[in-house]
Amino acid sequence: MLTLSLPNYHLPRDLIPPRTFSNFTRYDMSLLSHFGAWALDPDTHVPSSFLPNVLPPSAPRTLHRDWPLFLTWFHALPLLLLLLARSDPLLLTSRPQRQSLAENVIHTLFRLQSPSPNTVPPSSPSLASDASLVPCSPSLQPSVIFAVTLGGRTLTATLANFRSSASILRGEAYGIAAALVLSMADIQCPQTLYSDHLTSVNLINSSTHPPVCSPAQSIYRRIRDLLSRRPPTAALSLQHVRAHTSSTSPAALLNRVADHAASSSQRLLQPPPPAPIPTFFMDDYMPFSSADGWVEANLTDYVQSKVFSLRSRRLPSTSLFSLVPYDYRPPPDYPYLQAPSFFSAVVQLYLRANQLDTAARLSSRLHVGEQPYCRFGCLTYEDARHIFVHCPRFDALRREMDETTAQATVTFLDVFRVPPHFQGHIIQHAQHLSHDSASWPFGHTMYFYGVFLPLDDITRSLTNTSFPNRQLNTLRLRISATWHTACIRLAGRIWGIAKCSHRESTLPAVPTTHRSVATLPSHLSSSIVLSKQNKLSLRFT
């Protein structure tokens, strides 16, 4: 099992047979401490090497015979442990040791910082924290830096150890936790901590625990632990302060200093040192990814997002959509400037801005309460390509558009008297506008963007005929306008149906009206008379 999980690590060739363990157990040598002791790193207390004991001369001959076999494994033991704990070597220590070490790191980084601008008196019993996020490209990690100002000095640190899972939420929460750690050095009097992150302030001040599977769950647990360790006579008040104001109040000045320290550190050639990960407040079992670090969010949502991102890499990028491989002619004016309904144009706007609210996009943004699967029951993610190209719900509409476009193209070719043997290639393209085929760049149709192959390439064979250039350009312009209008109208129809079906599924069901039925005693039932006009009358005798 070890060789499968650690392919780059070579275990000793000679395995220790079970009978050898039995021999040593017979002489009260069953624990690792009976064979030697660990040498710990003086700073981190992480096991660095194993120091085996010296087998006494009076030990039985069988133990002396097998002792070199154990020594081989003892020498390989430190590297094996480090590889098993390669996500964080500090996992080899206890939770209290990791917590104490993390707090010492925060205090050390704070002492090494230079004094901040004297906008607030150093003796002020107030603190402030803030965070800054610079999103990067998908191939890089986001840059998150938090800052804490206290007593005329400012601490800055990054969340580089969090890898791709670093976020502004974690940065703001970690800033509050670091401020609490620094405030523990002087708890003689009550203190006030200001933060402009309203979500964290409300969550910490409320009596509820952090939500399960929160991305910053371990940090919030650490904050609650730090608050519980303060004596009642030196309580800390966490207050919200509005950011980016012109106020001259002490709270606004402190927030301005912390905000400037965090944002200006993003421009440094040498970024601030990384802050330690609070693994000491994580669950006993926590998934780990080499790219994203520790996964504290909902595991189902995380797996779905990863599968979706892997699938998206195999498709042409929509956020970097380029018109270079497609026809260069401008679209017709009518659908965008003169049509009584602009829904197709609006769909084009959201598509080209990569903002169409498909289920997959809503799920990736909201993370909670939205499933990325097709709303029509397909067992796949509902992105724009699936809805407009692959969803069987709209197969009939796509076939209808291809047939109509092909017929209109044939009409144009006949009107311009194009010989039949030149029409086949052009009509073939018109019949596959809404389907993936080799005629499209990269093999993927992009009709829902209102684009198609360059008509100069499709109609290149006509340049060798007696067609005048002006007449040929007019034909190409007519075909371009017809194809573009048909494509965007189909996209508008499909998305309109999708939105209507989604609205019907989310609206509450209209309660059906039931007629009230009155049940009368048996001795009164004979007194009811129903006329032919369905009028009810009572008869008394």
C-alpha positions as CSV (number, residue, x, y, z in Angstrom):
1,M,0.0,0.0,0.0
2,L,2.9,2.3,0.8
3,T,4.5,1.7,-2.6
4,L,1.3,2.6,-4.4
5,S,0.7,5.8,-2.5
6,L,4.4,6.8,-2.6
7,P,5.7,5.8,-6.0
8,N,8.9,7.9,-5.7
9,Y,9.9,6.3,-2.4
10,H,11.8,3.0,-2.3
11,L,11.2,0.8,0.7
12,P,13.9,-1.5,2.0
13,R,14.1,-4.7,0.0
14,D,14.2,-7.0,3.0
15,L,10.9,-7.3,4.7
16,I,10.6,-8.2,8.3
17,P,8.7,-11.6,8.6
18,P,6.0,-12.0,11.2
19,R,8.0,-14.6,13.2
20,T,10.7,-12.0,13.7
21,F,8.2,-9.6,15.4
22,S,7.0,-12.5,17.5
23,N,10.6,-13.2,18.7
24,F,11.1,-9.7,19.8
25,T,7.6,-9.5,21.4
26,R,8.5,-12.5,23.4
27,Y,11.2,-10.5,25.1
28,D,9.0,-7.4,25.8
29,M,10.0,-5.5,22.7
30,S,6.7,-4.7,21.0
31,L,6.7,-0.8,20.9
32,L,8.9,1.5,18.9
33,S,10.1,3.1,22.1
34,H,11.6,-0.3,23.1
35,F,13.9,-0.1,20.0
36,G,15.0,3.5,20.3
37,A,13.9,7.2,20.5
38,W,13.1,10.0,18.1
39,A,15.4,13.0,17.8
40,L,13.2,16.1,17.5
41,D,13.9,19.3,15.6
42,P,14.5,22.0,18.3
43,D,12.3,24.5,16.6
44,T,9.3,22.6,15.3
45,H,9.6,19.4,17.4
46,V,9.1,17.4,14.2
47,P,10.9,14.0,14.3
48,S,14.1,14.3,12.3
49,S,15.8,11.0,12.9
50,F,15.4,7.8,14.8
51,L,18.2,6.8,17.3
52,P,18.1,3.0,17.8
53,N,19.2,1.6,21.1
54,V,22.1,-0.7,21.5
55,L,21.1,-4.3,21.9
56,P,22.6,-5.6,25.2
57,P,25.1,-8.5,24.8
58,S,23.0,-10.7,27.0
59,A,20.1,-10.6,24.5
60,P,19.3,-14.0,22.8
61,R,21.2,-15.0,19.7
62,T,18.0,-14.8,17.5
63,L,17.6,-11.1,18.4
64,H,21.2,-10.3,17.5
65,R,20.7,-12.1,14.2
66,D,17.6,-10.1,13.2
67,W,18.7,-6.8,14.7
68,P,20.4,-5.5,11.5
69,L,17.1,-6.0,9.6
70,F,15.4,-3.6,12.0
71,L,18.3,-1.1,11.7
72,T,17.7,-0.9,8.0
73,W,14.1,0.1,8.5
74,F,15.0,2.5,11.4
75,H,17.2,4.5,9.0
76,A,14.3,4.7,6.4
77,L,11.7,5.6,9.0
78,P,12.2,9.5,9.1
79,L,11.9,9.9,5.4
80,L,8.9,7.7,5.3
81,L,7.1,9.8,7.9
82,L,8.0,13.0,6.1
83,L,6.6,11.6,2.8
84,L,3.4,10.5,4.6
85,A,3.0,14.0,6.1
86,R,4.2,15.8,3.0
87,S,1.1,18.0,3.1
88,D,2.3,19.5,6.4
89,P,5.2,18.0,8.4
90,L,3.8,19.6,11.5
91,L,1.1,17.0,11.4
92,L,3.7,14.7,13.1
93,T,3.3,16.8,16.2
94,S,0.3,17.1,18.6
95,R,-2.4,19.7,18.2
96,P,-1.4,21.8,21.2
97,Q,2.2,21.8,19.9
98,R,1.0,23.0,16.5
99,Q,-1.2,25.7,18.0
100,S,1.6,27.0,20.2
101,L,4.1,27.0,17.3
102,A,1.6,28.9,15.1
103,E,1.1,31.6,17.8
104,N,4.8,31.9,18.2
105,V,5.2,32.5,14.4
106,I,2.6,35.3,14.5
107,H,4.4,37.0,17.4
108,T,7.8,36.6,15.7
109,L,6.5,38.1,12.4
110,F,5.0,41.0,14.3
111,R,8.2,41.8,16.1
112,L,10.1,41.8,12.8
113,Q,7.8,44.3,11.2
114,S,8.7,48.0,10.9
115,P,6.6,50.6,12.6
116,S,3.5,51.9,10.7
117,P,2.6,55.5,10.1
118,N,1.7,57.4,13.4
119,T,-1.9,58.0,12.5
120,V,-3.1,56.4,15.8
121,P,-1.4,56.7,19.2
122,P,0.7,53.6,20.0
123,S,-0.9,53.4,23.4
124,S,-4.4,53.0,21.9
125,P,-6.1,49.8,23.2
126,S,-7.6,49.2,19.7
127,L,-6.7,46.9,16.8
128,A,-7.7,46.6,13.2
129,S,-7.4,43.9,10.6
130,D,-8.0,43.8,6.9
131,A,-7.2,41.6,3.9
132,S,-6.5,42.1,0.2
133,L,-7.1,39.7,-2.7
134,V,-5.5,39.8,-6.1
135,P,-7.1,37.1,-8.3
136,C,-4.8,35.5,-10.8
137,S,-5.2,33.4,-13.9
138,P,-6.6,29.9,-13.5
139,S,-3.0,28.4,-13.8
140,L,-1.8,30.5,-10.8
141,Q,-2.7,30.8,-7.2
142,P,-4.6,33.9,-5.9
143,S,-2.6,36.3,-3.8
144,V,-4.2,36.9,-0.4
145,I,-2.5,39.2,2.2
146,F,-3.9,40.2,5.5
147,A,-2.7,43.0,7.8
148,V,-3.1,43.7,11.5
149,T,-2.2,47.0,13.1
150,L,-1.6,47.2,16.8
151,G,0.3,49.7,19.0
152,G,1.9,51.6,16.1
153,R,3.1,48.5,14.3
154,T,1.5,46.5,11.5
155,L,1.8,42.8,10.8
156,T,1.4,41.5,7.2
157,A,1.4,37.9,6.1
158,T,0.2,35.9,3.1
159,L,-2.0,32.8,2.8
160,A,0.4,31.2,0.3
161,N,0.3,27.9,2.4
162,F,-3.5,27.7,1.6
163,R,-2.6,27.3,-2.1
164,S,-5.5,27.7,-4.6
165,S,-8.1,27.6,-1.8
166,A,-6.9,31.0,-0.5
167,S,-9.8,33.5,-0.6
168,I,-10.8,36.8,0.8
169,L,-13.0,35.1,3.3
170,R,-10.1,33.2,4.7
171,G,-7.9,36.3,4.6
172,E,-10.4,38.5,6.6
173,A,-11.0,35.7,9.1
174,Y,-7.3,35.0,9.5
175,G,-6.6,38.7,10.1
176,I,-9.1,38.7,13.0
177,A,-7.5,35.5,14.4
178,A,-4.0,37.0,14.1
179,A,-5.1,40.2,15.9
180,L,-6.5,38.1,18.7
181,V,-3.2,36.3,19.0
182,L,-1.3,39.5,19.2
183,S,-3.8,41.0,21.7
184,M,-3.1,38.1,24.1
185,A,0.3,39.6,24.9
186,D,-1.4,42.4,26.9
187,I,-4.7,41.6,28.4
188,Q,-4.7,44.0,31.3
189,C,-7.6,46.0,30.0
190,P,-10.5,45.6,27.6
191,Q,-9.7,46.0,23.9
192,T,-11.6,46.7,20.7
193,L,-10.9,45.0,17.3
194,Y,-12.2,46.7,14.2
195,S,-12.8,44.8,10.9
196,D,-14.6,45.8,7.7
197,H,-15.7,42.2,7.0
198,L,-19.3,42.3,8.1
199,T,-19.9,38.6,7.6
200,S,-17.1,37.6,10.0
201,V,-18.1,40.2,12.5
202,N,-21.7,39.0,12.6
203,L,-20.8,35.3,12.7
204,I,-18.2,35.7,15.5
205,N,-20.5,38.0,17.6
206,S,-23.4,35.6,17.2
207,S,-24.0,32.6,19.5
208,T,-24.1,30.2,16.6
209,H,-21.2,28.1,15.5
210,P,-19.6,28.6,12.1
211,P,-21.5,26.8,9.4
212,V,-20.6,23.2,8.7
213,C,-18.2,22.8,5.8
214,S,-17.4,26.5,5.8
215,P,-14.2,27.3,3.8
216,A,-12.8,29.1,6.9
217,Q,-14.2,26.7,9.5
218,S,-10.9,26.0,11.2
219,I,-10.1,29.7,11.4
220,Y,-13.4,30.5,13.0
221,R,-12.9,27.7,15.5
222,R,-9.5,29.2,16.4
223,I,-11.1,32.6,16.9
224,R,-13.6,31.2,19.3
225,D,-10.9,29.5,21.2
226,L,-8.8,32.7,21.5
227,L,-11.9,34.6,22.7
228,S,-12.6,31.9,25.3
229,R,-9.1,32.2,26.7
230,R,-9.4,35.9,27.6
231,P,-10.4,36.7,31.2
232,P,-13.8,38.4,31.7
233,T,-12.1,41.5,33.0
234,A,-10.2,42.0,29.8
235,A,-12.8,41.1,27.2
236,L,-12.3,42.0,23.5
237,S,-15.1,43.7,21.6
238,L,-15.2,42.9,17.8
239,Q,-16.8,45.8,15.9
240,H,-17.5,46.5,12.3
241,V,-16.2,49.6,10.6
242,R,-17.0,50.9,7.2
243,A,-14.2,50.7,4.7
244,H,-12.9,53.4,2.3
245,T,-14.4,56.4,4.0
246,S,-13.1,59.9,4.7
247,S,-13.9,59.7,8.4
248,T,-11.2,60.7,10.9
249,S,-12.4,58.6,13.7
250,P,-9.9,56.2,15.4
251,A,-11.7,53.2,14.0
252,A,-11.6,54.5,10.4
253,L,-7.9,55.5,10.8
254,L,-7.0,52.1,12.0
255,N,-8.9,50.4,9.2
256,R,-7.2,52.7,6.7
257,V,-3.7,51.7,8.0
258,A,-4.5,48.0,7.8
259,D,-6.1,48.3,4.4
260,H,-3.1,50.3,3.0
261,A,-0.6,47.7,4.5
262,A,-2.5,44.8,3.0
263,S,-3.0,46.3,-0.5
264,S,0.4,47.8,-0.8
265,S,2.1,44.5,0.1
266,Q,0.6,43.1,-3.1
267,R,3.0,45.2,-5.1
268,L,6.2,44.1,-3.3
269,L,8.8,42.1,-5.2
270,Q,9.3,40.0,-2.1
271,P,5.9,39.1,-0.7
272,P,5.3,38.9,3.1
273,P,6.0,35.6,4.8
274,P,3.2,33.0,4.8
275,A,1.0,32.4,7.8
276,P,0.8,28.9,9.3
277,I,-2.3,26.8,8.5
278,P,-4.5,26.1,11.6
279,T,-4.6,22.4,11.1
280,F,-4.9,22.1,14.9
281,F,-8.6,23.1,14.6
282,M,-9.5,21.0,11.6
283,D,-11.6,17.9,11.7
284,D,-9.9,14.5,12.4
285,Y,-10.2,13.5,8.8
286,M,-9.8,16.2,6.2
287,P,-9.3,15.8,2.4
288,F,-6.1,17.3,0.9
289,S,-5.3,18.3,-2.7
290,S,-1.9,19.1,-3.9
291,A,-3.3,22.0,-5.9
292,D,-5.9,23.4,-3.5
293,G,-4.6,22.4,-0.1
294,W,-7.0,21.4,2.6
295,V,-10.6,21.0,1.5
296,E,-12.8,22.4,4.2
297,A,-15.7,23.2,1.9
298,N,-18.5,20.8,1.1
299,L,-16.8,17.8,-0.5
300,T,-19.6,17.1,-3.0
301,D,-19.4,20.7,-4.3
302,Y,-15.7,20.5,-4.5
303,V,-15.7,17.3,-6.5
304,Q,-18.4,18.7,-8.8
305,S,-16.4,21.9,-9.4
306,K,-13.2,19.9,-10.2
307,V,-15.0,17.6,-12.6
308,F,-16.6,20.6,-14.3
309,S,-13.2,22.4,-14.6
310,L,-11.6,19.3,-16.1
311,R,-14.4,18.9,-18.6
312,S,-14.2,22.6,-19.5
313,R,-10.6,22.3,-20.5
314,R,-11.5,20.0,-23.4
315,L,-13.8,22.6,-24.9
316,P,-12.9,25.9,-26.6
317,S,-12.7,28.8,-24.1
318,T,-15.7,31.1,-24.0
319,S,-14.1,33.7,-21.7
320,L,-11.3,34.2,-24.3
321,F,-13.7,34.0,-27.3
322,S,-12.0,35.1,-30.5
323,L,-13.6,35.9,-33.8
324,V,-10.4,35.4,-35.8
325,P,-11.3,31.8,-37.1
326,Y,-14.8,32.9,-38.2
327,D,-16.3,35.1,-40.9
328,Y,-15.2,38.7,-40.6
329,R,-18.4,40.3,-42.0
330,P,-20.4,42.4,-39.6
331,P,-23.8,41.1,-38.4
332,P,-26.9,42.6,-39.9
333,D,-28.5,45.6,-38.3
334,Y,-32.0,44.4,-38.0
335,P,-31.8,41.9,-35.1
336,Y,-29.9,44.4,-33.0
337,L,-31.3,47.9,-34.0
338,Q,-34.7,47.5,-35.6
339,A,-36.3,44.2,-34.4
340,P,-39.3,44.7,-32.1
341,S,-37.8,42.1,-29.6
342,F,-34.2,42.2,-28.6
343,F,-34.2,39.0,-26.6
344,S,-31.8,37.3,-29.1
345,A,-29.5,40.3,-28.9
346,V,-29.5,40.1,-25.1
347,V,-28.7,36.4,-25.2
348,Q,-25.7,37.3,-27.4
349,L,-24.6,39.9,-25.0
350,Y,-24.6,37.5,-22.0
351,L,-23.0,34.7,-24.1
352,R,-20.1,36.7,-25.4
353,A,-19.5,38.2,-21.9
354,N,-19.5,34.6,-20.5
355,Q,-22.3,35.6,-18.1
356,L,-25.2,33.4,-19.2
357,D,-26.8,32.0,-16.1
358,T,-26.7,28.3,-16.9
359,A,-26.9,25.8,-14.1
360,A,-23.2,25.1,-14.2
361,R,-22.3,28.8,-13.9
362,L,-24.8,29.4,-11.1
363,S,-23.4,26.4,-9.2
364,S,-19.8,27.5,-9.6
365,R,-20.7,31.0,-8.3
366,L,-23.2,30.3,-5.6
367,H,-21.7,27.0,-4.5
368,V,-24.8,26.3,-2.3
369,G,-28.3,25.4,-3.3
370,E,-27.6,25.1,-7.1
371,Q,-26.9,21.9,-8.9
372,P,-24.9,22.1,-12.1
373,Y,-26.8,19.4,-14.0
374,C,-29.1,19.9,-16.9
375,R,-32.6,21.1,-16.0
376,F,-34.1,18.8,-18.6
377,G,-32.8,15.6,-17.0
378,C,-29.6,15.0,-18.9
379,L,-26.9,13.3,-16.9
380,T,-24.3,16.0,-17.6
381,Y,-23.4,19.6,-16.6
382,E,-25.6,22.3,-18.0
383,D,-23.2,24.8,-19.6
384,A,-24.0,26.9,-22.7
385,R,-22.6,24.3,-25.1
386,H,-24.8,21.5,-23.7
387,I,-28.0,23.6,-23.9
388,F,-27.4,25.0,-27.4
389,V,-25.7,22.0,-29.0
390,H,-26.2,18.7,-27.2
391,C,-29.4,18.8,-25.2
392,P,-31.9,16.4,-26.9
393,R,-34.8,18.7,-25.7
394,F,-34.0,21.0,-28.6
395,D,-33.0,18.6,-31.3
396,A,-36.1,19.4,-33.3
397,L,-35.4,23.1,-33.2
398,R,-31.8,22.6,-34.4
399,R,-32.9,20.4,-37.3
400,E,-35.5,22.9,-38.2
401,M,-33.0,25.7,-38.3
402,D,-30.5,23.7,-40.4
403,E,-33.2,22.7,-42.9
404,T,-34.5,26.3,-43.2
405,T,-31.1,27.7,-43.5
406,A,-30.1,25.2,-46.2
407,Q,-33.3,26.0,-48.2
408,A,-32.7,29.7,-47.9
409,T,-29.1,29.2,-49.1
410,V,-30.3,27.1,-52.1
411,T,-32.7,29.9,-53.0
412,F,-29.8,32.5,-52.9
413,L,-27.6,30.3,-55.1
414,D,-30.4,29.7,-57.6
415,V,-31.2,33.4,-57.7
416,F,-27.6,34.3,-58.4
417,R,-27.4,31.4,-60.9
418,V,-24.7,29.5,-59.3
419,P,-24.0,26.2,-61.2
420,P,-25.3,23.1,-59.3
421,H,-21.8,21.5,-59.1
422,F,-20.6,24.5,-57.1
423,Q,-23.6,24.5,-54.7
424,G,-22.9,21.2,-52.8
425,H,-20.1,22.3,-50.7
426,I,-21.9,25.5,-49.6
427,I,-25.1,23.7,-48.8
428,Q,-23.3,21.1,-46.8
429,H,-22.0,23.8,-44.5
430,A,-25.5,25.3,-44.2
431,Q,-26.9,21.9,-43.1
432,H,-24.4,21.5,-40.2
433,L,-24.5,25.0,-38.6
434,S,-25.9,23.7,-35.3
435,H,-23.9,20.5,-35.0
436,D,-20.3,19.7,-34.2
437,S,-18.5,18.7,-37.4
438,A,-15.1,18.8,-39.0
439,S,-16.2,21.9,-41.0
440,W,-15.9,24.0,-37.8
441,P,-12.7,25.3,-36.3
442,F,-11.5,22.9,-33.6
443,G,-14.5,20.6,-34.5
444,H,-17.0,22.5,-32.3
445,T,-20.0,24.5,-33.5
446,M,-20.2,28.0,-32.2
447,Y,-23.4,28.9,-34.0
448,F,-25.0,30.2,-30.7
449,Y,-22.5,33.1,-30.9
450,G,-23.8,34.0,-34.3
451,V,-20.5,33.0,-36.1
452,F,-19.6,30.5,-38.8
453,L,-16.7,29.6,-41.1
454,P,-15.3,32.4,-43.3
455,L,-17.6,32.5,-46.3
456,D,-14.5,33.4,-48.4
457,D,-13.2,29.8,-47.8
458,I,-16.6,28.2,-48.3
459,T,-17.3,30.0,-51.6
460,R,-13.7,29.9,-52.8
461,S,-14.6,27.7,-55.7
462,L,-16.8,30.5,-57.1
463,T,-13.8,32.8,-57.6
464,N,-12.7,30.6,-60.6
465,T,-16.0,31.2,-62.4
466,S,-17.2,34.2,-64.4
467,F,-18.9,35.8,-61.4
468,P,-18.1,39.5,-61.0
469,N,-16.5,40.3,-57.7
470,R,-19.3,42.7,-56.8
471,Q,-22.0,40.1,-57.4
472,L,-20.0,37.5,-55.4
473,N,-19.6,39.8,-52.5
474,T,-23.3,40.5,-52.5
475,L,-24.0,36.8,-52.4
476,R,-21.7,36.3,-49.5
477,L,-23.2,39.2,-47.6
478,R,-26.8,37.8,-48.1
479,I,-25.7,34.4,-46.9
480,S,-23.9,35.8,-43.9
481,A,-26.9,37.9,-42.9
482,T,-29.3,34.9,-43.2
483,W,-27.0,32.5,-41.3
484,H,-26.3,35.0,-38.5
485,T,-30.0,35.9,-38.1
486,A,-31.0,32.2,-38.1
487,C,-28.3,31.2,-35.6
488,I,-29.0,33.9,-33.0
489,R,-32.8,33.4,-33.3
490,L,-32.3,29.7,-32.6
491,A,-30.2,30.6,-29.6
492,G,-32.8,33.0,-28.4
493,R,-35.6,30.4,-28.8
494,I,-33.7,27.7,-27.0
495,W,-32.7,30.0,-24.1
496,G,-36.3,31.4,-23.8
497,I,-37.7,27.9,-23.5
498,A,-35.0,27.0,-20.9
499,K,-35.8,30.0,-18.8
500,C,-39.5,29.5,-19.0
501,S,-39.2,25.8,-17.9
502,H,-36.9,26.9,-15.1
503,R,-39.4,29.5,-14.0
504,E,-42.3,27.0,-14.0
505,S,-40.3,24.6,-11.9
506,T,-39.4,27.2,-9.3
507,L,-42.9,28.8,-9.0
508,P,-45.0,27.5,-6.2
509,A,-47.8,25.2,-7.3
510,V,-51.2,26.9,-7.6
511,P,-53.5,25.2,-5.1
512,T,-56.5,23.6,-6.8
513,T,-59.9,24.8,-5.7
514,H,-62.0,22.1,-4.1
515,R,-65.7,22.4,-3.6
516,S,-66.7,22.2,0.0
517,V,-69.0,19.2,0.6
518,A,-71.5,19.5,3.5
519,T,-72.4,16.3,5.2
520,L,-75.9,16.4,6.7
521,P,-77.5,13.9,9.1
522,S,-79.5,11.2,7.5
523,H,-82.9,12.5,8.7
524,L,-82.2,15.8,6.8
525,S,-80.8,14.4,3.6
526,S,-84.3,13.8,2.1
527,S,-85.1,17.5,2.5
528,I,-82.5,18.5,-0.1
529,V,-83.8,19.1,-3.6
530,L,-81.5,19.8,-6.6
531,S,-83.3,21.4,-9.6
532,K,-82.4,21.1,-13.2
533,Q,-80.6,24.5,-13.0
534,N,-78.3,23.1,-10.3
535,K,-80.0,25.2,-7.7
536,L,-80.1,24.0,-4.2
537,S,-83.3,24.3,-2.1
538,L,-84.4,23.0,1.3
539,R,-87.8,21.6,1.8
540,F,-89.4,21.6,5.2
541,T,-92.5,19.7,6.1
